[in-house]
């Protein structure tokens, strides 16, 4: 079967999800949009020499059975989509990719292979976890997301972390560990909170200079901090949603862009970017390429479709 790789539409997204050196031995036919690897100075001929084909974006949609898009599908691509195509990537159909899922996905009877925390196959009303794909198979990228979020937010905010800086890190997963790693390297006063200790965190809201969330909520929790609780934060507090869970982790927040990442509201500053590893896009591209090659593209596309 034919899998097409298209370039992310966001001008701030620079990661290259599959590098030429990692495409050998993949059983499906691979097609790449022209200049797919340009951000890494990779010429199209490097893909061609390893057996891939180069096509325009429009030809990718016309030719391929499946489309790999790193992030949720953009509305500008909707007219190019054919019935019964399959989409792969971090598509998050129940959260940030919900519009795509509730409209064009149903209208054109598409399939989705969402490669987020748990790789999951979607078709019509069927939602099936893919048991043979390792959970958190891109965990290194998640650690990088936490590290990059704190690094970038403080840099663009003009704030230098020092031993008196008080930082609360919410969560203990990969994203939170990345933020904790960066904060401790600079000697900050850091405390980690997890779901069972949120009440302790909420008793100290006016203490923190920086709050970093590495928690992505499920449907059982509405918010970590609602708008009233955020009013208790100290003036000038920098609030970083390192998972890019806009409006959920911190009520009322909205996405910001990597190239314009911070906004102010009621005397607090918010950073809600959903592609922070792109800051270190060369390192992130190597991580993603090896991870996707090992855990996703070592299987035929048909193996996923057999879940229907």
C-alpha positions in Angstrom: 0.0 0.0 0.0 1.1 3.6 -0.5 1.8 6.0 2.4 2.3 9.7 1.7 4.1 12.1 4.0 3.1 15.7 3.9 4.8 18.7 5.4 3.2 20.3 8.5 1.4 23.5 7.6 2.5 25.5 10.7 5.4 27.8 9.9 6.7 27.1 13.4 6.8 23.3 13.0 10.2 22.2 11.7 10.4 18.5 12.7 11.0 15.9 9.9 9.3 12.8 11.1 11.0 10.2 8.9 14.6 10.7 7.8 16.1 8.9 4.7 18.4 6.7 6.7 15.4 5.1 8.5 13.2 4.2 5.6 15.1 1.1 4.5 13.1 -2.2 4.8 9.7 -0.6 5.1 7.3 -2.8 3.2 4.8 -0.2 2.1 5.5 2.2 -0.8 6.6 5.6 0.5 5.8 9.0 -1.1 7.1 12.3 0.3 6.0 15.8 -0.5 8.5 17.9 -2.3 11.1 19.5 0.0 9.8 17.3 2.8 13.2 17.3 4.5 14.2 20.9 3.7 14.3 22.0 7.4 17.1 19.5 7.9 18.8 20.4 4.6 17.8 17.0 3.2 17.5 17.0 -0.6 14.7 15.1 -2.2 17.2 12.9 -4.0 18.2 11.4 -0.6 14.8 9.9 -0.3 14.7 8.9 -3.9 18.0 7.0 -3.6 16.5 4.9 -0.9 13.5 3.9 -3.0 10.9 6.6 -2.1 9.0 8.8 -4.5 8.6 12.5 -4.4 5.3 14.2 -5.3 3.4 17.5 -4.9 1.0 17.8 -1.9 -1.9 17.4 -4.3 -0.4 14.3 -5.9 0.2 12.8 -2.5 -3.5 13.0 -1.6 -4.5 11.7 -5.1 -2.0 8.8 -5.1 -1.8 7.4 -1.6 -3.9 5.1 0.5 -2.7 6.7 3.7 -1.4 10.1 4.7 1.0 10.8 7.5 0.5 14.2 9.1 2.4 14.8 12.3 -0.3 17.0 13.8 -4.1 17.2 13.4 -5.3 17.6 9.8 -5.7 21.3 8.7 -8.9 22.4 7.2 -7.1 23.6 4.1 -6.4 20.0 3.3 -10.0 18.8 3.5 -10.8 19.4 -0.2 -7.9 17.1 -1.1 -9.1 14.1 0.9 -10.5 11.1 -0.9 -13.1 8.7 0.6 -11.7 5.8 2.6 -8.2 7.1 3.0 -6.3 6.5 6.2 -4.5 9.1 8.3 -1.6 8.5 10.7 0.1 10.7 13.2 -0.6 12.6 16.4 -4.2 13.4 15.2 -5.9 13.4 18.7 -9.4 13.0 17.2 -11.1 13.4 20.6 -9.3 16.6 21.6 -7.4 19.0 19.4 -8.4 17.1 16.2 -12.1 16.8 17.2 -13.3 19.1 14.3 -11.7 16.8 11.7 -13.1 13.7 13.5 -16.6 15.0 13.7 -16.8 16.3 10.2 -14.7 15.1 7.3 -13.8 11.8 9.0 -17.4 10.7 9.1 -18.4 12.2 5.8 -15.6 10.5 3.8 -15.6 7.2 5.9 -11.9 7.6 6.8 -9.7 5.7 9.1 -7.4 7.2 11.7 -4.3 5.6 13.3 -3.7 8.0 16.2 -0.1 7.5 17.4 -0.5 9.5 20.7 0.1 8.0 24.1 -1.8 4.8 23.2 -1.8 4.1 19.5 -5.5 3.8 18.6 -7.4 2.9 15.4 -10.6 4.8 14.5 -13.1 3.9 11.9 -16.7 5.0 11.8 -17.9 4.4 15.4 -15.2 1.8 16.2 -12.3 2.8 18.5 -9.6 0.1 18.9 -6.3 0.3 20.9 -3.5 -1.2 18.8 -2.1 -3.7 21.2 1.2 -4.5 19.4 2.4 -0.8 19.5 4.2 0.1 22.7 2.6 2.7 24.9 4.6 6.0 24.9 6.8 4.8 22.1 7.9 8.4 21.5 8.6 9.0 25.2 12.0 10.8 24.5 10.0 13.4 22.5 7.7 13.9 25.5 10.6 14.5 27.8 12.0 17.0 25.3 8.6 18.7 25.3 8.8 19.4 29.0 12.4 20.5 28.8 11.8 22.8 25.8 8.6 24.3 27.2 10.3 25.6 30.4 13.4 26.6 28.4 11.5 28.5 25.8 8.9 30.1 28.1 11.5 31.6 30.4 13.8 32.7 27.5 11.0 34.5 25.6 9.6 36.0 28.9 13.1 37.4 29.7 13.2 35.4 33.0 16.4 33.7 34.3 15.9 30.8 36.6 18.1 31.0 39.7 18.3 29.2 43.1 15.5 31.4 44.6 13.1 30.7 41.7 10.1 28.6 43.0 8.8 26.2 40.4 5.8 23.8 40.8 5.9 20.9 38.3 2.5 19.1 38.0 2.7 15.4 37.1 5.4 12.7 37.2 5.3 11.5 33.6 7.7 12.1 30.7 6.7 15.7 30.1 6.9 16.6 33.7 10.3 14.9 34.1 11.7 17.0 31.2 10.6 20.2 32.9 12.0 19.0 36.3 15.3 18.1 34.6 15.8 21.6 33.2 14.7 23.4 36.4 17.0 21.4 38.6 20.0 21.9 36.3 19.6 25.6 37.0 19.3 25.1 40.7 15.7 26.2 41.1 13.6 25.4 44.1 11.3 22.7 42.5 8.5 20.6 43.9 6.6 18.0 41.9 2.9 17.4 42.5 0.8 14.6 41.1 -2.9 14.0 40.9 -3.1 12.6 44.5 -1.4 15.7 45.9 -3.3 18.4 44.0 -4.9 19.6 47.2 -1.5 20.3 48.6 -0.6 22.2 45.5 -3.8 24.3 45.7 -2.9 25.4 49.3 0.3 27.0 48.0 -0.9 28.8 44.8 0.5 32.2 45.8 3.9 30.7 46.4 5.1 29.9 42.9 7.0 32.0 40.4 6.5 29.3 37.6 4.0 26.5 37.3 4.6 23.8 34.7 1.9 21.2 33.9 2.9 17.9 32.4 -0.6 16.4 32.9 -3.0 15.8 30.1 -6.5 15.4 31.5 -8.9 12.7 30.7 -12.7 13.1 30.8 -12.9 12.4 34.6 -11.4 15.8 35.5 -12.6 19.1 34.1 -9.6 21.3 35.1 -6.6 21.3 37.4 -7.0 25.0 38.1 -10.3 26.8 37.3 -10.4 30.5 36.6 -11.2 31.4 40.3 -8.2 29.4 41.5 -5.9 31.0 38.9 -6.8 34.4 40.5 -5.0 33.2 43.6 -1.7 32.9 41.7 0.9 35.6 42.5 1.1 38.5 40.1 3.5 37.8 37.3 3.3 34.0 37.7 4.4 32.2 34.5 2.0 29.4 33.8 3.2 26.8 31.3 1.0 24.1 29.9 3.7 21.8 28.5 1.2 19.2 27.2 -0.6 21.8 25.1 -4.0 20.9 26.7 -5.5 24.3 26.1 -8.6 25.2 28.1 -8.5 22.0 30.0 -5.6 21.9 32.4 -6.0 25.6 33.1 -9.6 26.8 32.5 -9.9 29.6 30.0 -6.5 29.2 28.3 -6.0 29.1 24.6 -3.2 28.0 22.3 -0.3 30.2 21.6 2.2 29.8 18.7 5.8 28.7 19.0 6.8 32.0 17.3 4.6 34.1 19.7 4.3 31.9 22.7 3.3 34.0 25.7 0.2 36.0 26.5 -0.9 37.9 29.6 -4.2 37.6 31.4 -5.2 39.2 34.7 -1.5 39.8 35.6 -0.4 36.2 34.9 1.5 35.0 31.9 0.5 31.9 29.9 2.5 29.6 27.6 0.3 27.0 25.8 2.3 25.7 22.8 1.6 22.2 21.4 4.8 21.6 19.4 7.6 22.7 21.7 10.0 19.9 20.7 10.3 21.7 17.3 12.5 24.2 19.1 15.1 21.4 19.1 13.9 20.1 15.7 17.1 18.4 14.7 17.3 16.3 17.9 13.5 15.8 17.8 13.5 14.6 14.2 16.1 11.9 15.0 14.0 10.7 18.0 10.8 10.6 16.0 12.3 9.0 12.9 13.8 6.1 14.8 10.7 5.7 17.1 8.2 5.7 14.2 10.3 3.4 12.1 10.6 0.9 14.9 7.1 0.9 16.3 4.8 2.0 13.4 6.4 1.5 10.1 7.9 -2.0 10.9 4.2 -3.1 10.4 2.4 -3.0 7.1 -0.4 -0.5 6.8 -2.7 -3.5 6.1 -1.9 -4.8 9.6 -3.7 -1.8 11.0 -6.6 -1.9 8.5 -7.2 -5.6 9.4 -8.5 -4.3 12.7 -11.7 -3.3 10.9 
